[in-house]
Amino acid sequence: MLLLSVVSMALLLQVQAQKKTNKQVVRYDTIIRKHVTRPVVKAVPVAKVELVLPTPEFINQPYYYDKNDNRLIKLENATAQLLTKRKRLG
């Protein structure tokens, strides 16, 4: 009777030791870096804000478009003349 109770107690302890726990076990990819499993997060689509371009004040005026401030900067409006020499025979 004593032998039967000892054997049943040992069997019970062995079964309890083999049960899996729900606790997450820390795994390591390498010696230095710890591997952490992250839950998958669905990306929320972000609505793009429609950018309204500024309208120029004059049509023939040169402008520079500043992308950061979304504004037009006036540039100098000057005429230029290109002078070149023609190379002749000789």
N, CA, C and O atoms as a GROMACS GRO file, in nm:
protein
  360
    1MET      N    1   0.081  -0.118   0.000
    1MET     CA    2   0.000   0.000   0.000
    1MET      C    3   0.087   0.126   0.000
    1MET      O    4   0.059   0.221  -0.074
    2LEU      N    5   0.189   0.127   0.080
    2LEU     CA    6   0.282   0.239   0.087
    2LEU      C    7   0.355   0.256  -0.045
    2LEU      O    8   0.378   0.368  -0.091
    3LEU      N    9   0.392   0.146  -0.106
    3LEU     CA   10   0.462   0.149  -0.234
    3LEU      C   11   0.372   0.206  -0.343
    3LEU      O   12   0.418   0.283  -0.428
    4LEU      N   13   0.245   0.170  -0.340
    4LEU     CA   14   0.149   0.220  -0.438
    4LEU      C   15   0.128   0.371  -0.423
    4LEU      O   16   0.119   0.441  -0.524
    5SER      N   17   0.121   0.422  -0.302
    5SER     CA   18   0.104   0.565  -0.280
    5SER      C   19   0.229   0.642  -0.320
    5SER      O   20   0.218   0.753  -0.372
    6VAL      N   21   0.347   0.586  -0.299
    6VAL     CA   22   0.473   0.651  -0.339
    6VAL      C   23   0.482   0.659  -0.491
    6VAL      O   24   0.523   0.761  -0.546
    7VAL      N   25   0.443   0.551  -0.558
    7VAL     CA   26   0.449   0.547  -0.704
    7VAL      C   27   0.348   0.645  -0.763
    7VAL      O   28   0.379   0.715  -0.859
    8SER      N   29   0.227   0.650  -0.706
    8SER     CA   30   0.126   0.742  -0.758
    8SER      C   31   0.166   0.888  -0.733
    8SER      O   32   0.139   0.974  -0.817
    9MET      N   33   0.229   0.915  -0.619
    9MET     CA   34   0.276   1.051  -0.590
    9MET      C   35   0.387   1.092  -0.686
    9MET      O   36   0.388   1.206  -0.733
   10ALA      N   37   0.479   1.003  -0.717
   10ALA     CA   38   0.588   1.031  -0.810
   10ALA      C   39   0.533   1.053  -0.950
   10ALA      O   40   0.581   1.141  -1.022
   11LEU      N   41   0.433   0.975  -0.989
   11LEU     CA   42   0.371   0.989  -1.120
   11LEU      C   43   0.299   1.125  -1.130
   11LEU      O   44   0.308   1.192  -1.233
   12LEU      N   45   0.231   1.164  -1.025
   12LEU     CA   46   0.160   1.291  -1.022
   12LEU      C   47   0.257   1.408  -1.033
   12LEU      O   48   0.229   1.504  -1.105
   13LEU      N   49   0.369   1.402  -0.963
   13LEU     CA   50   0.470   1.509  -0.970
   13LEU      C   51   0.531   1.517  -1.109
   13LEU      O   52   0.560   1.626  -1.158
   14GLN      N   53   0.550   1.402  -1.173
   14GLN     CA   54   0.610   1.400  -1.306
   14GLN      C   55   0.513   1.460  -1.409
   14GLN      O   56   0.556   1.533  -1.498
   15VAL      N   57   0.385   1.432  -1.397
   15VAL     CA   58   0.285   1.486  -1.489
   15VAL      C   59   0.273   1.637  -1.470
   15VAL      O   60   0.260   1.709  -1.569
   16GLN      N   61   0.276   1.685  -1.348
   16GLN     CA   62   0.267   1.828  -1.324
   16GLN      C   63   0.390   1.901  -1.376
   16GLN      O   64   0.380   2.016  -1.419
   17ALA      N   65   0.505   1.836  -1.372
   17ALA     CA   66   0.628   1.898  -1.420
   17ALA      C   67   0.628   1.910  -1.571
   17ALA      O   68   0.694   1.998  -1.626
   18GLN      N   69   0.555   1.823  -1.642
   18GLN     CA   70   0.554   1.824  -1.787
   18GLN      C   71   0.448   1.916  -1.847
   18GLN      O   72   0.444   1.934  -1.969
   19LYS      N   73   0.364   1.976  -1.766
   19LYS     CA   74   0.260   2.064  -1.818
   19LYS      C   75   0.324   2.189  -1.878
   19LYS      O   76   0.421   2.242  -1.825
   20LYS      N   77   0.267   2.234  -1.990
   20LYS     CA   78   0.317   2.356  -2.055
   20LYS      C   79   0.252   2.476  -1.988
   20LYS      O   80   0.136   2.473  -1.948
   21THR      N   81   0.331   2.580  -1.976
   21THR     CA   82   0.278   2.703  -1.918
   21THR      C   83   0.248   2.801  -2.030
   21THR      O   84   0.304   2.790  -2.139
   22ASN      N   85   0.161   2.894  -2.005
   22ASN     CA   86   0.125   2.995  -2.104
   22ASN      C   87   0.219   3.114  -2.100
   22ASN      O   88   0.203   3.208  -2.178
   23LYS      N   89   0.315   3.111  -2.010
   23LYS     CA   90   0.409   3.220  -1.997
   23LYS      C   91   0.501   3.223  -2.119
   23LYS      O   92   0.551   3.119  -2.162
   24GLN      N   93   0.524   3.342  -2.175
   24GLN     CA   94   0.609   3.356  -2.292
   24GLN      C   95   0.755   3.341  -2.252
   24GLN      O   96   0.803   3.407  -2.159
   25VAL      N   97   0.824   3.255  -2.322
   25VAL     CA   98   0.964   3.226  -2.292
   25VAL      C   99   1.051   3.322  -2.373
   25VAL      O  100   1.024   3.345  -2.491
   26VAL      N  101   1.152   3.377  -2.311
   26VAL     CA  102   1.243   3.468  -2.378
   26VAL      C  103   1.338   3.388  -2.464
   26VAL      O  104   1.405   3.296  -2.417
   27ARG      N  105   1.343   3.424  -2.595
   27ARG     CA  106   1.434   3.355  -2.686
   27ARG      C  107   1.538   3.454  -2.733
   27ARG      O  108   1.513   3.575  -2.735
   28TYR      N  109   1.652   3.406  -2.769
   28TYR     CA  110   1.761   3.491  -2.816
   28TYR      C  111   1.801   3.448  -2.956
   28TYR      O  112   1.823   3.330  -2.981
   29ASP      N  113   1.810   3.545  -3.050
   29ASP     CA  114   1.857   3.517  -3.184
   29ASP      C  115   2.008   3.492  -3.182
   29ASP      O  116   2.059   3.398  -3.243
   30THR      N  117   2.077   3.577  -3.112
   30THR     CA  118   2.221   3.563  -3.095
   30THR      C  119   2.248   3.579  -2.946
   30THR      O  120   2.156   3.583  -2.865
   31ILE      N  121   2.370   3.589  -2.912
   31ILE     CA  122   2.404   3.606  -2.771
   31ILE      C  123   2.364   3.745  -2.724
   31ILE      O  124   2.327   3.763  -2.608
   32ILE      N  125   2.372   3.844  -2.814
   32ILE     CA  126   2.352   3.982  -2.773
   32ILE      C  127   2.205   4.025  -2.786
   32ILE      O  128   2.153   4.092  -2.697
   33ARG      N  129   2.140   3.988  -2.894
   33ARG     CA  130   2.008   4.044  -2.926
   33ARG      C  131   1.896   3.952  -2.882
   33ARG      O  132   1.896   3.833  -2.914
   34LYS      N  133   1.802   4.006  -2.809
   34LYS     CA  134   1.689   3.929  -2.762
   34LYS      C  135   1.578   3.931  -2.867
   34LYS      O  136   1.545   4.038  -2.919
   35HIS      N  137   1.521   3.816  -2.900
   35HIS     CA  138   1.413   3.806  -2.997
   35HIS      C  139   1.281   3.827  -2.927
   35HIS      O  140   1.248   3.757  -2.832
   36VAL      N  141   1.205   3.925  -2.976
   36VAL     CA  142   1.075   3.954  -2.917
   36VAL      C  143   0.971   3.943  -3.028
   36VAL      O  144   0.983   4.009  -3.131
   37THR      N  145   0.871   3.862  -3.007
   37THR     CA  146   0.764   3.851  -3.105
   37THR      C  147   0.662   3.960  -3.077
   37THR      O  148   0.609   3.970  -2.966
   38ARG      N  149   0.635   4.041  -3.178
   38ARG     CA  150   0.541   4.151  -3.162
   38ARG      C  151   0.412   4.117  -3.233
   38ARG      O  152   0.413   4.052  -3.338
   39PRO      N  153   0.301   4.161  -3.178
   39PRO     CA  154   0.174   4.134  -3.246
   39PRO      C  155   0.164   4.215  -3.375
   39PRO      O  156   0.218   4.325  -3.384
   40VAL      N  157   0.095   4.160  -3.473
   40VAL     CA  158   0.080   4.227  -3.602
   40VAL      C  159  -0.022   4.340  -3.587
   40VAL      O  160  -0.134   4.319  -3.542
   41VAL      N  161   0.020   4.459  -3.626
   41VAL     CA  162  -0.066   4.576  -3.617
   41VAL      C  163  -0.105   4.616  -3.760
   41VAL      O  164  -0.018   4.634  -3.846
   42LYS      N  165  -0.234   4.629  -3.784
   42LYS     CA  166  -0.280   4.669  -3.916
   42LYS      C  167  -0.256   4.817  -3.934
   42LYS      O  168  -0.286   4.898  -3.846
   43ALA      N  169  -0.203   4.853  -4.050
   43ALA     CA  170  -0.175   4.992  -4.080
   43ALA      C  171  -0.304   5.064  -4.114
   43ALA      O  172  -0.383   5.017  -4.197
   44VAL      N  173  -0.325   5.176  -4.052
   44VAL     CA  174  -0.443   5.256  -4.078
   44VAL      C  175  -0.411   5.348  -4.196
   44VAL      O  176  -0.314   5.423  -4.189
   45PRO      N  177  -0.489   5.342  -4.304
   45PRO     CA  178  -0.458   5.429  -4.418
   45PRO      C  179  -0.477   5.576  -4.381
   45PRO      O  180  -0.580   5.615  -4.327
   46VAL      N  181  -0.375   5.654  -4.412
   46VAL     CA  182  -0.378   5.797  -4.380
   46VAL      C  183  -0.426   5.872  -4.504
   46VAL      O  184  -0.372   5.854  -4.613
   47ALA      N  185  -0.527   5.954  -4.487
   47ALA     CA  186  -0.579   6.032  -4.599
   47ALA      C  187  -0.481   6.142  -4.633
   47ALA      O  188  -0.439   6.219  -4.546
   48LYS      N  189  -0.443   6.150  -4.760
   48LYS     CA  190  -0.349   6.253  -4.803
   48LYS      C  191  -0.420   6.387  -4.809
   48LYS      O  192  -0.532   6.398  -4.860
   49VAL      N  193  -0.354   6.487  -4.757
   49VAL     CA  194  -0.408   6.622  -4.761
   49VAL      C  195  -0.376   6.680  -4.898
   49VAL      O  196  -0.260   6.680  -4.940
   50GLU      N  197  -0.478   6.728  -4.968
   50GLU     CA  198  -0.456   6.783  -5.100
   50GLU      C  199  -0.388   6.918  -5.087
   50GLU      O  200  -0.437   7.007  -5.017
   51LEU      N  201  -0.277   6.933  -5.154
   51LEU     CA  202  -0.197   7.054  -5.148
   51LEU      C  203  -0.248   7.153  -5.252
   51LEU      O  204  -0.253   7.122  -5.370
   52VAL      N  205  -0.286   7.271  -5.208
   52VAL     CA  206  -0.334   7.375  -5.298
   52VAL      C  207  -0.217   7.465  -5.332
   52VAL      O  208  -0.160   7.530  -5.245
   53LEU      N  209  -0.182   7.468  -5.461
   53LEU     CA  210  -0.070   7.550  -5.505
   53LEU      C  211  -0.114   7.696  -5.514
   53LEU      O  212  -0.226   7.725  -5.557
   54PRO      N  213  -0.026   7.788  -5.474
   54PRO     CA  214  -0.062   7.930  -5.483
   54PRO      C  215  -0.062   7.976  -5.628
   54PRO      O  216   0.014   7.926  -5.710
   55THR      N  217  -0.147   8.070  -5.659
   55THR     CA  218  -0.154   8.123  -5.796
   55THR      C  219  -0.064   8.245  -5.807
   55THR      O  220  -0.059   8.327  -5.716
   56PRO      N  221   0.008   8.256  -5.919
   56PRO     CA  222   0.097   8.372  -5.935
   56PRO      C  223   0.018   8.500  -5.959
   56PRO      O  224  -0.092   8.498  -6.014
   57GLU      N  225   0.076   8.610  -5.916
   57GLU     CA  226   0.010   8.740  -5.931
   57GLU      C  227   0.013   8.786  -6.077
   57GLU      O  228  -0.087   8.837  -6.128
   58PHE      N  229   0.128   8.768  -6.144
   58PHE     CA  230   0.144   8.805  -6.284
   58PHE      C  231   0.187   8.682  -6.363
   58PHE      O  232   0.253   8.592  -6.310
   59ILE      N  233   0.148   8.678  -6.489
   59ILE     CA  234   0.180   8.560  -6.571
   59ILE      C  235   0.326   8.559  -6.614
   59ILE      O  236   0.392   8.456  -6.606
   60ASN      N  237   0.378   8.672  -6.661
   60ASN     CA  238   0.514   8.676  -6.716
   60ASN      C  239   0.621   8.701  -6.610
   60ASN      O  240   0.738   8.719  -6.645
   61GLN      N  241   0.587   8.702  -6.485
   61GLN     CA  242   0.683   8.726  -6.376
   61GLN      C  243   0.743   8.591  -6.335
   61GLN      O  244   0.668   8.496  -6.312
   62PRO      N  245   0.878   8.580  -6.325
   62PRO     CA  246   0.936   8.453  -6.278
   62PRO      C  247   0.922   8.439  -6.126
   62PRO      O  248   0.943   8.535  -6.051
   63TYR      N  249   0.886   8.321  -6.083
   63TYR     CA  250   0.865   8.292  -5.941
   63TYR      C  251   0.944   8.168  -5.901
   63TYR      O  252   0.974   8.082  -5.983
   64TYR      N  253   0.977   8.162  -5.775
   64TYR     CA  254   1.036   8.041  -5.716
   64TYR      C  255   0.934   7.983  -5.619
   64TYR      O  256   0.882   8.054  -5.533
   65TYR      N  257   0.904   7.853  -5.634
   65TYR     CA  258   0.807   7.789  -5.546
   65TYR      C  259   0.878   7.731  -5.425
   65TYR      O  260   0.962   7.641  -5.439
   66ASP      N  261   0.846   7.780  -5.306
   66ASP     CA  262   0.904   7.729  -5.182
   66ASP      C  263   0.815   7.614  -5.133
   66ASP      O  264   0.702   7.636  -5.089
   67LYS      N  265   0.868   7.494  -5.141
   67LYS     CA  266   0.789   7.374  -5.109
   67LYS      C  267   0.757   7.364  -4.961
   67LYS      O  268   0.649   7.318  -4.925
   68ASN      N  269   0.847   7.406  -4.876
   68ASN     CA  270   0.826   7.395  -4.731
   68ASN      C  271   0.714   7.487  -4.682
   68ASN      O  272   0.631   7.448  -4.599
   69ASP      N  273   0.713   7.610  -4.733
   69ASP     CA  274   0.613   7.708  -4.687
   69ASP      C  275   0.493   7.718  -4.780
   69ASP      O  276   0.396   7.787  -4.749
   70ASN      N  277   0.499   7.648  -4.894
   70ASN     CA  278   0.391   7.648  -4.994
   70ASN      C  279   0.358   7.791  -5.036
   70ASN      O  280   0.244   7.836  -5.026
   71ARG      N  281   0.461   7.861  -5.084
   71ARG     CA  282   0.440   7.999  -5.129
   71ARG      C  283   0.530   8.028  -5.248
   71ARG      O  284   0.629   7.958  -5.272
   72LEU      N  285   0.496   8.133  -5.321
   72LEU     CA  286   0.575   8.177  -5.435
   72LEU      C  287   0.662   8.295  -5.395
   72LEU      O  288   0.616   8.387  -5.327
   73ILE      N  289   0.788   8.292  -5.438
   73ILE     CA  290   0.881   8.401  -5.411
   73ILE      C  291   0.915   8.466  -5.544
   73ILE      O  292   0.956   8.399  -5.638
   74LYS      N  293   0.898   8.597  -5.552
   74LYS     CA  294   0.926   8.670  -5.676
   74LYS      C  295   1.077   8.672  -5.701
   74LYS      O  296   1.157   8.691  -5.610
   75LEU      N  297   1.113   8.654  -5.827
   75LEU     CA  298   1.252   8.664  -5.868
   75LEU      C  299   1.269   8.791  -5.952
   75LEU      O  300   1.170   8.851  -5.994
   76GLU      N  301   1.394   8.830  -5.974
   76GLU     CA  302   1.420   8.950  -6.054
   76GLU      C  303   1.375   8.928  -6.197
   76GLU      O  304   1.397   8.821  -6.254
   77ASN      N  305   1.314   9.028  -6.252
   77ASN     CA  306   1.271   9.022  -6.391
   77ASN      C  307   1.357   9.119  -6.470
   77ASN      O  308   1.324   9.237  -6.481
   78ALA      N  309   1.467   9.070  -6.525
   78ALA     CA  310   1.559   9.154  -6.600
   78ALA      C  311   1.588   9.090  -6.735
   78ALA      O  312   1.587   8.968  -6.748
   79THR      N  313   1.612   9.173  -6.833
   79THR     CA  314   1.646   9.122  -6.965
   79THR      C  315   1.797   9.109  -6.974
   79THR      O  316   1.870   9.187  -6.914
   80ALA      N  317   1.842   9.013  -7.047
   80ALA     CA  318   1.986   8.989  -7.063
   80ALA      C  319   2.018   8.978  -7.211
   80ALA      O  320   1.933   8.940  -7.291
   81GLN      N  321   2.142   9.012  -7.246
   81GLN     CA  322   2.185   9.004  -7.383
   81GLN      C  323   2.310   8.918  -7.387
   81GLN      O  324   2.403   8.939  -7.309
   82LEU      N  325   2.312   8.824  -7.476
   82LEU     CA  326   2.426   8.733  -7.489
   82LEU      C  327   2.512   8.782  -7.605
   82LEU      O  328   2.464   8.789  -7.718
   83LEU      N  329   2.637   8.814  -7.579
   83LEU     CA  330   2.730   8.859  -7.682
   83LEU      C  331   2.828   8.748  -7.713
   83LEU      O  332   2.891   8.692  -7.623
   84THR      N  333   2.840   8.717  -7.839
   84THR     CA  334   2.934   8.614  -7.881
   84THR      C  335   3.016   8.668  -8.000
   84THR      O  336   2.970   8.757  -8.070
   85LYS      N  337   3.135   8.615  -8.021
   85LYS     CA  338   3.218   8.652  -8.135
   85LYS      C  339   3.211   8.539  -8.236
   85LYS      O  340   3.218   8.421  -8.202
   86ARG      N  341   3.196   8.577  -8.360
   86ARG     CA  342   3.198   8.477  -8.467
   86ARG      C  343   3.343   8.453  -8.507
   86ARG      O  344   3.421   8.546  -8.529
   87LYS      N  345   3.375   8.328  -8.517
   87LYS     CA  346   3.509   8.294  -8.558
   87LYS      C  347   3.509   8.283  -8.711
   87LYS      O  348   3.431   8.207  -8.769
   88ARG      N  349   3.594   8.356  -8.772
   88ARG     CA  350   3.603   8.354  -8.918
   88ARG      C  351   3.721   8.267  -8.958
   88ARG      O  352   3.797   8.220  -8.874
   89LEU      N  353   3.735   8.247  -9.084
   89LEU     CA  354   3.848   8.168  -9.137
   89LEU      C  355   3.980   8.236  -9.100
   89LEU      O  356   3.997   8.356  -9.121
   90GLY      N  357   4.069   8.160  -9.047
   90GLY     CA  358   4.198   8.218  -9.021
   90GLY      C  359   4.246   8.205  -8.883
   90GLY      O  360   4.355   8.252  -8.850
   0.00000   0.00000   0.00000
